Amino acid sequence: MHLRLVPWFFIILNFMEYIGSQNASRGRRQRRMHPNVSQGCQGGCATCSDYNGCLSCKPRLFFVLERIGMKQIGVCLSSCPSGYYGTRYPDINKCTKCKADCDTCFNKNFCTKCKSGFYLHLGKCLDNCPEGLEANNHTMECVSIVHCEASEWSPWSPCMKKGKTCGFKRGTETRAREIVQHPSAKGNLCPPTSETRKCTVQRKKCQKGERG
């Protein structure tokens, strides 16, 4: 009876050794595939490598590759740095670099600030502004051309001559208006703000103290 159990004992023992060797082999393969991978990472990393930095991030953090010389290091940040935009995916939140002519952006198709030498228009960075717009060199944006605007004319002044309103028959009268909107660089220039015309009045004698 006991002799019959011996073969089964060796079969079970050999099977357990085989399972153990398979697990050990699988563990060695995993270590070869991910050298120096660590679970005890710092700075928001979920997994990391001594050579490559962060390989994955903790929830809600963004993964971004930072270049240090010829090497790229993975880091995990709460928000994307300037020049990058963030995209959330089911498995990872990733920072992607803006287009080459774009300094800051909302996504890959919408720039919010252009690099030097480019003008921002509707999320695009342009060398020159489209027709009907002009470049604002202060904000580096394409803006609408602003034309000069003037107020309505004032009423004509009394007919005068040499600053007096008496002692003459022919004199001049004037009216004025104000500039309410100055033009931009390509806008229409402002019109004159005063007009003078000749006038004729019935001569009247100057009162005492007035000089005709």
Secondary structure in CASP SS format (residue, H / E / C, confidence):
PFRMAT SS
TARGET T0000
AUTHOR 0000-0000-0000
METHOD secondary structure of the structure
MODEL  1
M C 1.00
H H 1.00
L H 1.00
R H 1.00
L H 1.00
V H 1.00
P H 1.00
W H 1.00
F H 1.00
F H 1.00
I H 1.00
I H 1.00
L H 1.00
N H 1.00
F H 1.00
M H 1.00
E H 1.00
Y H 1.00
I H 1.00
G H 1.00
S H 1.00
Q H 1.00
N H 1.00
A H 1.00
S H 1.00
R H 1.00
G H 1.00
R H 1.00
R H 1.00
Q H 1.00
R H 1.00
R H 1.00
M H 1.00
H C 1.00
P C 1.00
N C 1.00
V E 1.00
S E 1.00
Q C 1.00
G C 1.00
C C 1.00
Q C 1.00
G C 1.00
G C 1.00
C E 1.00
A E 1.00
T E 1.00
C E 1.00
S E 1.00
D C 1.00
Y C 1.00
N C 1.00
G E 1.00
C E 1.00
L E 1.00
S E 1.00
C E 1.00
K C 1.00
P C 1.00
R C 1.00
L C 1.00
F E 1.00
F E 1.00
V E 1.00
L E 1.00
E E 1.00
R E 1.00
I E 1.00
G C 1.00
M C 1.00
K E 1.00
Q E 1.00
I E 1.00
G E 1.00
V E 1.00
C E 1.00
L E 1.00
S C 1.00
S C 1.00
C C 1.00
P C 1.00
S C 1.00
G C 1.00
Y E 1.00
Y E 1.00
G E 1.00
T E 1.00
R E 1.00
Y C 1.00
P C 1.00
D C 1.00
I C 1.00
N E 1.00
K E 1.00
C E 1.00
T E 1.00
K E 1.00
C C 1.00
K C 1.00
A C 1.00
D C 1.00
C E 1.00
D E 1.00
T E 1.00
C E 1.00
F E 1.00
N E 1.00
K C 1.00
N C 1.00
F E 1.00
C E 1.00
T E 1.00
K E 1.00
C E 1.00
K C 1.00
S C 1.00
G C 1.00
F C 1.00
Y E 1.00
L E 1.00
H E 1.00
L C 1.00
G C 1.00
K E 1.00
C E 1.00
L E 1.00
D C 1.00
N C 1.00
C C 1.00
P C 1.00
E C 1.00
G C 1.00
L E 1.00
E E 1.00
A E 1.00
N E 1.00
N C 1.00
H C 1.00
T C 1.00
M C 1.00
E E 1.00
C E 1.00
V E 1.00
S E 1.00
I C 1.00
V C 1.00
H C 1.00
C C 1.00
E E 1.00
A E 1.00
S C 1.00
E C 1.00
W C 1.00
S C 1.00
P C 1.00
W C 1.00
S C 1.00
P C 1.00
C C 1.00
M E 1.00
K E 1.00
K C 1.00
G C 1.00
K E 1.00
T C 1.00
C C 1.00
G C 1.00
F C 1.00
K C 1.00
R E 1.00
G E 1.00
T E 1.00
E E 1.00
T E 1.00
R E 1.00
A E 1.00
R C 1.00
E C 1.00
I E 1.00
V E 1.00
Q E 1.00
H C 1.00
P C 1.00
S C 1.00
A C 1.00
K C 1.00
G C 1.00
N C 1.00
L C 1.00
C C 1.00
P C 1.00
P C 1.00
T C 1.00
S E 1.00
E E 1.00
T E 1.00
R E 1.00
K E 1.00
C E 1.00
T E 1.00
V C 1.00
Q C 1.00
R C 1.00
K C 1.00
K C 1.00
C C 1.00
Q C 1.00
K C 1.00
G C 1.00
E C 1.00
R C 1.00
G C 1.00
END
